[in-house]
């Protein structure tokens, strides 16, 4: 699951705003609508593995699930209508409005705590963060972005201990930053898929401790590694003392280099 949290510092929380003036009367709700679209839309579909959160004035959170949302269109006006309908539902004491859209009262610290509680990894997108080329993306990222305004002092206190990711030295529009984040994640998914399809065995050891040492060494040489627990027929995959056969797998193009490194630092590799 990929998550995005966009902070709307002036976005309307009263559903009486007009859909004809999103930048003005609705408090730059147009920025949030563009950002919501960037998180969920593909050319001809919806990203079903994405969940988007809009936090309005640090008071109201609207959650949009790509897996369940319906009637979401690319134009800002119809997206704003979904937000408006959710705010009406909240006034009526409801927590759900249209399919895939939920609303509740909470603040930034509560949303961040929820991310952590469900196993997501909150990441602040900011031009002063770690460059994307040096950033290690977690498997369940939760990107946090501001709207057209800088993070407030309250925001900064809540987010102070979270990792920061930079997509460049220049400040980008929120929707642009989301598009780039998706590109980086899509690229990583493709690389992971290629790695899984192109794995070859370079060595076998007994016990995860030694496998971890070899893995760490190979990764120091920029060789991605996958460890697979294996056992001969008739033997349980993992015995009481944790000693099981572990296979060291790398990409085929890295196999010769990996075997040479293992031989130089450990022992003659066994790949049969």
C-alpha positions as YAML, in Angstrom:
chain: A
units: angstrom
residues:
- id: 1
  name: UNK
  ca: [0.00, 0.00, 0.00]
- id: 2
  name: UNK
  ca: [1.17, 3.51, -0.87]
- id: 3
  name: UNK
  ca: [-0.22, 6.41, 1.11]
- id: 4
  name: UNK
  ca: [-0.25, 10.17, 0.60]
- id: 5
  name: UNK
  ca: [-1.20, 12.80, 3.16]
- id: 6
  name: UNK
  ca: [-1.76, 16.34, 1.86]
- id: 7
  name: UNK
  ca: [-2.16, 19.17, 4.35]
- id: 8
  name: UNK
  ca: [-4.68, 21.84, 3.38]
- id: 9
  name: UNK
  ca: [-3.97, 24.80, 5.63]
- id: 10
  name: UNK
  ca: [-6.80, 27.03, 4.42]
- id: 11
  name: UNK
  ca: [-9.11, 24.51, 2.77]
- id: 12
  name: UNK
  ca: [-12.78, 25.03, 3.57]
- id: 13
  name: UNK
  ca: [-14.23, 22.86, 6.32]
- id: 14
  name: UNK
  ca: [-17.73, 24.31, 5.92]
- id: 15
  name: UNK
  ca: [-19.59, 22.60, 3.04]
- id: 16
  name: UNK
  ca: [-21.33, 25.84, 2.08]
- id: 17
  name: UNK
  ca: [-18.45, 26.88, -0.19]
- id: 18
  name: UNK
  ca: [-19.20, 27.29, -3.89]
- id: 19
  name: UNK
  ca: [-17.72, 24.95, -6.47]
- id: 20
  name: UNK
  ca: [-17.28, 27.97, -8.77]
- id: 21
  name: UNK
  ca: [-14.50, 29.51, -6.67]
- id: 22
  name: UNK
  ca: [-12.18, 26.75, -5.43]
- id: 23
  name: UNK
  ca: [-9.04, 28.94, -5.25]
- id: 24
  name: UNK
  ca: [-10.80, 31.68, -3.27]
- id: 25
  name: UNK
  ca: [-13.90, 30.83, -1.26]
- id: 26
  name: UNK
  ca: [-12.83, 27.19, -0.83]
- id: 27
  name: UNK
  ca: [-9.36, 28.10, 0.49]
- id: 28
  name: UNK
  ca: [-7.23, 26.74, -2.39]
- id: 29
  name: UNK
  ca: [-9.16, 23.51, -2.49]
- id: 30
  name: UNK
  ca: [-8.10, 23.39, -6.13]
- id: 31
  name: UNK
  ca: [-4.55, 22.50, -4.99]
- id: 32
  name: UNK
  ca: [-5.84, 19.56, -2.95]
- id: 33
  name: UNK
  ca: [-8.04, 18.35, -5.81]
- id: 34
  name: UNK
  ca: [-5.10, 18.35, -8.23]
- id: 35
  name: UNK
  ca: [-2.99, 16.55, -5.65]
- id: 36
  name: UNK
  ca: [-5.69, 13.96, -5.06]
- id: 37
  name: UNK
  ca: [-5.89, 13.32, -8.77]
- id: 38
  name: UNK
  ca: [-2.10, 12.95, -9.02]
- id: 39
  name: UNK
  ca: [-2.09, 10.31, -6.28]
- id: 40
  name: UNK
  ca: [-4.82, 8.14, -7.81]
- id: 41
  name: UNK
  ca: [-5.18, 8.63, -11.56]
- id: 42
  name: UNK
  ca: [-3.53, 6.59, -14.28]
- id: 43
  name: UNK
  ca: [-4.07, 7.35, -17.97]
- id: 44
  name: UNK
  ca: [-7.07, 5.02, -18.13]
- id: 45
  name: UNK
  ca: [-7.71, 3.94, -14.58]
- id: 46
  name: UNK
  ca: [-7.16, 4.29, -10.85]
- id: 47
  name: UNK
  ca: [-4.19, 3.20, -8.76]
- id: 48
  name: UNK
  ca: [-5.91, 0.61, -6.58]
- id: 49
  name: UNK
  ca: [-2.95, 0.24, -4.21]
- id: 50
  name: UNK
  ca: [-3.05, 3.90, -3.11]
- id: 51
  name: UNK
  ca: [-4.80, 5.57, -0.19]
- id: 52
  name: UNK
  ca: [-4.97, 9.37, -0.09]
- id: 53
  name: UNK
  ca: [-5.63, 11.52, 2.96]
- id: 54
  name: UNK
  ca: [-6.62, 15.19, 2.85]
- id: 55
  name: UNK
  ca: [-6.19, 16.96, 6.19]
- id: 56
  name: UNK
  ca: [-8.20, 20.17, 6.24]
- id: 57
  name: UNK
  ca: [-7.00, 22.90, 8.63]
- id: 58
  name: UNK
  ca: [-5.52, 20.22, 10.91]
- id: 59
  name: UNK
  ca: [-9.07, 19.38, 11.99]
- id: 60
  name: UNK
  ca: [-10.77, 17.12, 9.47]
- id: 61
  name: UNK
  ca: [-9.32, 14.14, 7.60]
- id: 62
  name: UNK
  ca: [-10.86, 12.84, 4.37]
- id: 63
  name: UNK
  ca: [-9.58, 9.40, 3.37]
- id: 64
  name: UNK
  ca: [-9.95, 8.25, -0.25]
- id: 65
  name: UNK
  ca: [-9.23, 4.60, -1.02]
- id: 66
  name: UNK
  ca: [-8.16, 3.80, -4.56]
- id: 67
  name: UNK
  ca: [-9.43, 0.27, -4.08]
- id: 68
  name: UNK
  ca: [-13.02, 1.32, -3.45]
- id: 69
  name: UNK
  ca: [-13.52, 4.86, -4.74]
- id: 70
  name: UNK
  ca: [-16.12, 5.40, -7.46]
- id: 71
  name: UNK
  ca: [-17.27, 8.36, -9.52]
- id: 72
  name: UNK
  ca: [-13.89, 10.09, -9.21]
- id: 73
  name: UNK
  ca: [-13.14, 12.15, -12.32]
- id: 74
  name: UNK
  ca: [-10.03, 14.07, -13.39]
- id: 75
  name: UNK
  ca: [-11.57, 17.55, -13.25]
- id: 76
  name: UNK
  ca: [-11.11, 19.59, -10.08]
- id: 77
  name: UNK
  ca: [-14.75, 20.63, -9.81]
- id: 78
  name: UNK
  ca: [-16.13, 17.10, -9.55]
- id: 79
  name: UNK
  ca: [-13.38, 16.16, -7.08]
- id: 80
  name: UNK
  ca: [-14.27, 19.20, -4.97]
- id: 81
  name: UNK
  ca: [-17.90, 18.04, -5.07]
- id: 82
  name: UNK
  ca: [-16.81, 14.76, -3.46]
- id: 83
  name: UNK
  ca: [-15.05, 16.75, -0.72]
- id: 84
  name: UNK
  ca: [-18.13, 18.92, -0.26]
- id: 85
  name: UNK
  ca: [-20.37, 15.85, -0.01]
- id: 86
  name: UNK
  ca: [-18.03, 14.34, 2.62]
- id: 87
  name: UNK
  ca: [-18.21, 17.52, 4.71]
- id: 88
  name: UNK
  ca: [-22.01, 17.40, 4.55]
- id: 89
  name: UNK
  ca: [-21.91, 13.77, 5.70]
- id: 90
  name: UNK
  ca: [-19.73, 14.78, 8.68]
- id: 91
  name: UNK
  ca: [-22.25, 17.44, 9.71]
- id: 92
  name: UNK
  ca: [-24.91, 14.73, 9.60]
- id: 93
  name: UNK
  ca: [-22.85, 12.55, 11.93]
- id: 94
  name: UNK
  ca: [-21.74, 10.11, 9.24]
- id: 95
  name: UNK
  ca: [-18.21, 8.81, 8.66]
- id: 96
  name: UNK
  ca: [-18.75, 7.71, 5.04]
- id: 97
  name: UNK
  ca: [-20.13, 9.62, 2.09]
- id: 98
  name: UNK
  ca: [-19.52, 8.31, -1.43]
- id: 99
  name: UNK
  ca: [-17.95, 4.85, -2.02]
- id: 100
  name: UNK
  ca: [-14.32, 4.73, -0.90]
- id: 101
  name: UNK
  ca: [-14.50, 8.09, 0.90]
- id: 102
  name: UNK
  ca: [-14.41, 8.38, 4.70]
- id: 103
  name: UNK
  ca: [-14.28, 11.46, 6.90]
- id: 104
  name: UNK
  ca: [-13.55, 12.14, 10.56]
- id: 105
  name: UNK
  ca: [-12.24, 14.79, 12.92]
- id: 106
  name: UNK
  ca: [-8.54, 14.37, 13.77]
- id: 107
  name: UNK
  ca: [-5.26, 16.23, 13.59]
- id: 108
  name: UNK
  ca: [-1.84, 15.64, 12.04]
- id: 109
  name: UNK
  ca: [-0.33, 13.84, 15.02]
- id: 110
  name: UNK
  ca: [-3.23, 11.38, 15.08]
- id: 111
  name: UNK
  ca: [-2.88, 10.62, 11.36]
- id: 112
  name: UNK
  ca: [0.89, 10.08, 11.68]
- id: 113
  name: UNK
  ca: [0.34, 7.81, 14.70]
- id: 114
  name: UNK
  ca: [-2.21, 5.84, 12.69]
- id: 115
  name: UNK
  ca: [0.25, 5.37, 9.82]
- id: 116
  name: UNK
  ca: [2.86, 3.99, 12.18]
- id: 117
  name: UNK
  ca: [0.31, 1.77, 13.93]
- id: 118
  name: UNK
  ca: [-0.70, 0.06, 10.65]
- id: 119
  name: UNK
  ca: [2.93, -0.50, 9.64]
- id: 120
  name: UNK
  ca: [3.33, 2.38, 7.18]
- id: 121
  name: UNK
  ca: [6.51, 4.48, 7.05]
- id: 122
  name: UNK
  ca: [5.79, 8.24, 7.12]
- id: 123
  name: UNK
  ca: [8.11, 10.28, 4.87]
- id: 124
  name: UNK
  ca: [8.07, 14.07, 4.55]
- id: 125
  name: UNK
  ca: [8.52, 15.33, 0.99]
- id: 126
  name: UNK
  ca: [10.63, 18.49, 1.22]
- id: 127
  name: UNK
  ca: [13.33, 20.06, -0.93]
- id: 128
  name: UNK
  ca: [15.74, 20.03, 2.03]
- id: 129
  name: UNK
  ca: [15.55, 16.25, 2.54]
- id: 130
  name: UNK
  ca: [17.74, 13.35, 1.46]
- id: 131
  name: UNK
  ca: [18.17, 13.25, -2.35]
- id: 132
  name: UNK
  ca: [16.02, 10.61, -4.03]
- id: 133
  name: UNK
  ca: [19.12, 8.89, -5.47]
- id: 134
  name: UNK
  ca: [20.36, 8.18, -1.93]
- id: 135
  name: UNK
  ca: [16.99, 7.40, -0.35]
- id: 136
  name: UNK
  ca: [15.96, 3.84, 0.48]
- id: 137
  name: UNK
  ca: [12.23, 3.56, -0.09]
- id: 138
  name: UNK
  ca: [10.31, 1.38, 2.40]
- id: 139
  name: UNK
  ca: [7.78, -1.16, 1.18]
- id: 140
  name: UNK
  ca: [4.82, 0.74, 2.68]
- id: 141
  name: UNK
  ca: [5.56, 4.48, 2.29]
- id: 142
  name: UNK
  ca: [3.28, 7.26, 3.53]
- id: 143
  name: UNK
  ca: [4.30, 10.54, 1.89]
- id: 144
  name: UNK
  ca: [3.40, 13.77, 3.65]
- id: 145
  name: UNK
  ca: [3.13, 17.00, 1.65]
- id: 146
  name: UNK
  ca: [1.93, 20.53, 2.23]
- id: 147
  name: UNK
  ca: [-0.37, 22.44, -0.10]
- id: 148
  name: UNK
  ca: [0.66, 25.82, -1.59]
- id: 149
  name: UNK
  ca: [1.93, 26.91, 1.84]
- id: 150
  name: UNK
  ca: [4.98, 25.91, 3.86]
- id: 151
  name: UNK
  ca: [4.53, 23.52, 6.78]
- id: 152
  name: UNK
  ca: [3.33, 25.46, 9.82]
- id: 153
  name: UNK
  ca: [5.22, 25.52, 13.12]
- id: 154
  name: UNK
  ca: [2.71, 23.01, 14.48]
- id: 155
  name: UNK
  ca: [3.28, 20.77, 11.46]
- id: 156
  name: UNK
  ca: [7.04, 20.97, 11.86]
- id: 157
  name: UNK
  ca: [6.89, 19.95, 15.51]
- id: 158
  name: UNK
  ca: [4.85, 16.86, 14.67]
- id: 159
  name: UNK
  ca: [7.02, 15.93, 11.68]
- id: 160
  name: UNK
  ca: [10.40, 16.81, 13.19]
- id: 161
  name: UNK
  ca: [11.60, 13.23, 13.74]
- id: 162
  name: UNK
  ca: [10.40, 11.80, 10.43]
- id: 163
  name: UNK
  ca: [12.73, 11.17, 7.47]
- id: 164
  name: UNK
  ca: [12.70, 13.77, 4.68]
- id: 165
  name: UNK
  ca: [12.93, 13.03, 0.98]
- id: 166
  name: UNK
  ca: [14.01, 15.65, -1.55]
- id: 167
  name: UNK
  ca: [12.95, 15.49, -5.18]
- id: 168
  name: UNK
  ca: [15.23, 18.38, -6.10]
- id: 169
  name: UNK
  ca: [16.53, 21.68, -4.77]
- id: 170
  name: UNK
  ca: [13.62, 23.64, -6.22]
- id: 171
  name: UNK
  ca: [10.21, 23.74, -4.59]
- id: 172
  name: UNK
  ca: [7.63, 21.90, -6.73]
- id: 173
  name: UNK
  ca: [3.87, 22.07, -6.89]
- id: 174
  name: UNK
  ca: [2.28, 19.43, -4.69]
- id: 175
  name: UNK
  ca: [0.84, 17.50, -7.64]
- id: 176
  name: UNK
  ca: [4.22, 17.56, -9.42]
- id: 177
  name: UNK
  ca: [5.99, 16.11, -6.38]
- id: 178
  name: UNK
  ca: [3.39, 13.33, -6.17]
- id: 179
  name: UNK
  ca: [3.87, 12.45, -9.85]
- id: 180
  name: UNK
  ca: [7.65, 12.16, -9.36]
- id: 181
  name: UNK
  ca: [7.21, 10.07, -6.20]
- id: 182
  name: UNK
  ca: [4.99, 7.68, -8.15]
- id: 183
  name: UNK
  ca: [7.58, 7.47, -10.92]
- id: 184
  name: UNK
  ca: [10.30, 6.52, -8.44]
- id: 185
  name: UNK
  ca: [8.10, 3.90, -6.78]
- id: 186
  name: UNK
  ca: [6.99, 2.45, -10.14]
- id: 187
  name: UNK
  ca: [10.62, 2.25, -11.20]
- id: 188
  name: UNK
  ca: [11.51, 0.40, -8.01]
- id: 189
  name: UNK
  ca: [8.61, -2.03, -8.51]
- id: 190
  name: UNK
  ca: [9.86, -2.79, -12.03]
- id: 191
  name: UNK
  ca: [13.40, -3.36, -10.78]
- id: 192
  name: UNK
  ca: [12.14, -5.66, -8.03]
- id: 193
  name: UNK
  ca: [10.10, -7.64, -10.57]
- id: 194
  name: UNK
  ca: [13.12, -7.98, -12.87]
- id: 195
  name: UNK
  ca: [15.23, -9.12, -9.93]
- id: 196
  name: UNK
  ca: [12.72, -11.80, -8.95]
- id: 197
  name: UNK
  ca: [12.57, -13.09, -12.54]
- id: 198
  name: UNK
  ca: [16.35, -13.20, -13.00]
- id: 199
  name: UNK
  ca: [17.65, -14.81, -9.80]
- id: 200
  name: UNK
  ca: [20.34, -17.49, -9.84]
- id: 201
  name: UNK
  ca: [21.87, -19.49, -7.02]
- id: 202
  name: UNK
  ca: [25.48, -18.58, -6.15]
- id: 203
  name: UNK
  ca: [25.99, -20.20, -2.73]
- id: 204
  name: UNK
  ca: [24.34, -22.31, -0.02]
- id: 205
  name: UNK
  ca: [25.03, -22.11, 3.71]
- id: 206
  name: UNK
  ca: [23.52, -23.55, 6.86]
- id: 207
  name: UNK
  ca: [22.12, -20.98, 9.26]
- id: 208
  name: UNK
  ca: [20.88, -17.46, 8.79]
- id: 209
  name: UNK
  ca: [23.74, -15.74, 10.71]
- id: 210
  name: UNK
  ca: [26.31, -16.72, 8.09]
- id: 211
  name: UNK
  ca: [23.85, -15.97, 5.30]
- id: 212
  name: UNK
  ca: [23.40, -12.48, 6.73]
- id: 213
  name: UNK
  ca: [27.17, -11.93, 6.78]
- id: 214
  name: UNK
  ca: [27.48, -12.93, 3.11]
- id: 215
  name: UNK
  ca: [24.46, -10.85, 2.17]
- id: 216
  name: UNK
  ca: [25.89, -7.77, 3.89]
- id: 217
  name: UNK
  ca: [29.23, -8.25, 2.13]
- id: 218
  name: UNK
  ca: [27.68, -8.60, -1.32]
- id: 219
  name: UNK
  ca: [25.48, -5.55, -0.77]
- id: 220
  name: UNK
  ca: [28.61, -3.57, 0.13]
- id: 221
  name: UNK
  ca: [29.68, -4.31, -3.44]
- id: 222
  name: UNK
  ca: [26.29, -3.06, -4.74]
- id: 223
  name: UNK
  ca: [25.00, -6.56, -5.51]
- id: 224
  name: UNK
  ca: [21.29, -7.02, -4.60]
- id: 225
  name: UNK
  ca: [20.73, -10.32, -2.75]
- id: 226
  name: UNK
  ca: [17.73, -12.50, -1.95]
- id: 227
  name: UNK
  ca: [18.01, -15.15, 0.78]
- id: 228
  name: UNK
  ca: [15.77, -18.21, 0.51]
- id: 229
  name: UNK
  ca: [15.38, -20.78, 3.29]
- id: 230
  name: UNK
  ca: [15.49, -24.31, 1.92]
- id: 231
  name: UNK
  ca: [15.75, -27.82, 3.32]
- id: 232
  name: UNK
  ca: [16.25, -31.31, 1.90]
- id: 233
  name: UNK
  ca: [13.15, -33.53, 1.49]
- id: 234
  name: UNK
  ca: [11.95, -35.05, 4.75]
- id: 235
  name: UNK
  ca: [13.50, -32.34, 6.94]
- id: 236
  name: UNK
  ca: [11.52, -29.49, 8.49]
- id: 237
  name: UNK
  ca: [12.28, -26.10, 6.87]
- id: 238
  name: UNK
  ca: [13.52, -24.63, 10.16]
- id: 239
  name: UNK
  ca: [14.72, -26.74, 13.07]
- id: 240
  name: UNK
  ca: [14.82, -25.78, 16.71]
- id: 241
  name: UNK
  ca: [18.28, -24.18, 16.71]
- id: 242
  name: UNK
  ca: [17.46, -22.09, 13.62]
- id: 243
  name: UNK
  ca: [19.90, -23.99, 11.39]
- id: 244
  name: UNK
  ca: [18.40, -24.46, 7.95]
- id: 245
  name: UNK
  ca: [19.86, -24.37, 4.48]
- id: 246
  name: UNK
  ca: [19.82, -20.81, 3.13]
- id: 247
  name: UNK
  ca: [20.30, -20.15, -0.56]
- id: 248
  name: UNK
  ca: [22.03, -16.95, -1.65]
- id: 249
  name: UNK
  ca: [20.41, -15.68, -4.86]
- id: 250
  name: UNK
  ca: [21.58, -12.81, -7.08]
- id: 251
  name: UNK
  ca: [20.88, -11.52, -10.58]
- id: 252
  name: UNK
  ca: [22.47, -13.58, -13.33]
- id: 253
  name: UNK
  ca: [24.67, -10.68, -14.41]
- id: 254
  name: UNK
  ca: [26.10, -10.45, -10.87]
- id: 255
  name: UNK
  ca: [26.66, -14.20, -10.38]
- id: 256
  name: UNK
  ca: [30.34, -14.43, -11.34]
- id: 257
  name: UNK
  ca: [31.28, -11.36, -9.33]
- id: 258
  name: UNK
  ca: [29.32, -12.59, -6.30]
- id: 259
  name: UNK
  ca: [30.94, -16.03, -6.38]
- id: 260
  name: UNK
  ca: [34.41, -14.47, -6.59]
- id: 261
  name: UNK
  ca: [33.69, -12.23, -3.59]
- id: 262
  name: UNK
  ca: [32.39, -15.18, -1.55]
- id: 263
  name: UNK
  ca: [35.49, -17.19, -2.45]
- id: 264
  name: UNK
  ca: [37.83, -14.33, -1.52]
- id: 265
  name: UNK
  ca: [36.20, -13.56, 1.84]
- id: 266
  name: UNK
  ca: [34.61, -16.84, 2.95]
- id: 267
  name: UNK
  ca: [34.94, -20.10, 1.07]
- id: 268
  name: UNK
  ca: [34.59, -21.68, -2.34]
- id: 269
  name: UNK
  ca: [30.91, -21.13, -3.26]
- id: 270
  name: UNK
  ca: [28.52, -24.04, -3.68]
- id: 271
  name: UNK
  ca: [25.81, -23.46, -6.27]
- id: 272
  name: UNK
  ca: [24.46, -26.97, -6.71]
...
